[in-house]
Amino acid sequence: MEIRRELAGAALPSMTLLRELTDQIVLDTVFEHAPITRAEIAQRTGISKTTVSESVRRLEEMKLLLPAGEQRGRQGRVGTYYQVAADAGFVIAVDLHPSEIRLCAADLFGRPFLESTHQPAQPRDPDHIARQLRSIITGAIDQGTVGHGNPLAVGVSVANPVDPMTSAVIPLEDTPYPEGLFQPQEALAGLTDAPLLVENDVNLAAVAERWHGAARDADSFAYIFIGAGMGMGLVIGDHLIRGARGVAGEIGYLGMGSESPGTHLRHGFARAVAAAGFRPRQLSPTDSLDSVAVAREILQRADEGDAEARAVVEEEGRTIGEAIATVCAVVDPEVVLLGGPIGSHPALLEPVRAAVNGLAPLPPPVEAGALGDAAPLRGALAVALRRARGDLHSQAQGS
């Protein structure tokens, strides 16, 4: 709340701007702590009780805040609780996972009222994925407008990098959309007036861990996604680092050194498996060696004491740790989180941690992420809520 106190006490050139800032601070506080009284808002923000009361009155007139009962069980004047109107709007979050589409629709407090998973998503069939995505979001809008108002933002997570200027999906080798043919903006054109927020899934996973996960107390951290490939979401000074063209954090493209030219970290377990001559039990002729299923089998067998599997995991953990140590030397994060379908497995965590401790100049803690496979969807929800809440007040003023 220190930022809010600074805003509240700053010398501003316009009383209108001061009122707008105050209203936004009050509204944000209600989102975070509702139901809440005017006295509690003043205490949390450092804004005077008189100014808070005037702001609450304005927000009630805009039909953004509603009384939610009276405060009982204490001496003195009875306080009124306030909350945001239930029909003020809602948001939609979608994770275009390589094997399925996951959706969550939530009210402006982030409370889901619709969660669904749809299969089969076919990431290399752009026309199919566009039709499926449009149908799923149309259904969520139809359901959400009954009782929740209008959609205010749609967050979309994709497994490819995303251009920060245009929100276009960037085609890269070994990604679900290598030809760059699928673009969410085109697929959802004309469906809703709500802003469409498209972002890389690993970046959104990092946002989610900062919002409600293992990085809640860290302003600077690295989130390392380990699955069939490898990527990173980087937050520095509480800002997501996306890069000029959206490929910041693509550490899967780091080379493996002169002994293995042309081999990159994104090849993941496939490289380690091939080097060890390891043959998973469940591998069929059509399976890929870098699949998540194969990696999970290796990790399971390592847990069971299989020496061959342990050697593969140790080698992969050491390689990942070397990459993380390089990141630490450049950006010095407070903490490093391992996530994705493979990254948080205990058998991998220890060799990664050992490598970082042995190589980084000042090793940060290396921990497992808290949100697992749900992190990208939670991140898409977080950015949609942030945008919707920020837009809500300005939209109410213009109506």
C-alpha positions, 0 to 999 in steps of 0.5 A: 500500500506504500504506492497508494499512500504516495499517490494520495499525498502527491501534489497533483495539477488537477482536482479532477485527476486527484478524484479519479486517482482516489476513486481508482485506489478505493475501487482497487482496495475494495476488489482486494478486501471486500466486504470493507468499510470506509474506515477500513479503506482509509486505514489501508490506503492512508487516504483521509476518511472524508476523502474516502467517503466522498469517493465511495459516494461517487462510486455508488452513483456510478453503480460500481459499489454497493452496500453489503451489510453493516458492521456489528460487534464493536463500539462507536458508529456503525460502519457500512460494508461495501462491495463491487456490484455483481453485474459490473462485468467479468473476464475470460481466461483461455490457455491454448495448451498444446493438447487441449484448451482450458477456459476459466470465466470469473467475476471481477474478484477473480472467483470462477463461475465457469471452468472447462477443458476441451479436447482434442485441440489440434495445434497444427490445424489453425482453422480447427483451433480457430473455430474451436476457440471462437465457439468456446469463448462464445459459450462463455460470453453467453453464460457470463452475461447472465448475472455478471454484466458484460465481458471486460477482458479476455486473456489468452495463453499460447505456447509460442512467443508473442510480439509485445507490440502487435500481440501476434503469435511468433512462429519458432521451430519446435513450437505448437505453431511453427508456421505462425498461421494461427492468430487469436486476434483474427480468430476472435475478430468481432466476437466481443468489444472486450480487449484481447490480451494474448501472451506467452504461456511461460510469461503468464505462468510467471505472472501467476506465481507472482500473483498467487504462487511461490513468488508472492514476496519476490519482486525479481525472479525467474520462472523456468518452464521444463516440459518437452522443451524449456523456457523462462518467464523473467520478472525484474522489479515487478515488471515482466521482461518481454524483450523488443520482439517478445522472445526474452526468456527463450533460454531453450535456444541456448547452445550446449557448447562446442561438444554438441554443436546444433544442440539446444536446451529446448531438446530437453530430455530427448538429448539426455535420453539419446546420449545415455542410450536409454529406452523407456518401457512405454515408448512406441514407434510413434512416440517422440523421445522429448515427449512429456510422457517419456520424461515422466517415465524416466523421473518415475523410474529414477524415484524407484531407484533405476540407476540408468534413469537416475543418470539421465535425470542427473545429467538433465538437472546439471544442464538445466542448472548450468543455464540457470546459473548463466541467468543468475550471473546476468539478472541476479534474481531473488529466487528461481522457480521450476515449473511446467509438467517436468520442472517441479518434480522432486527428482529433478529439483535437487540436481538443478539446485546443486548445479546452481549452487556450484556455478552461480556467483551468489546462488539464489534459492531454487524452488518448485513453483506452486501452481503446476500446470494451472499456472498459464491459465491463472496468469491469463486470468490475472492479466485479464482482471488487471485490465478489466479493473483498470478500465472499469472506472473509466468506462463508468465515468463515460457512461 
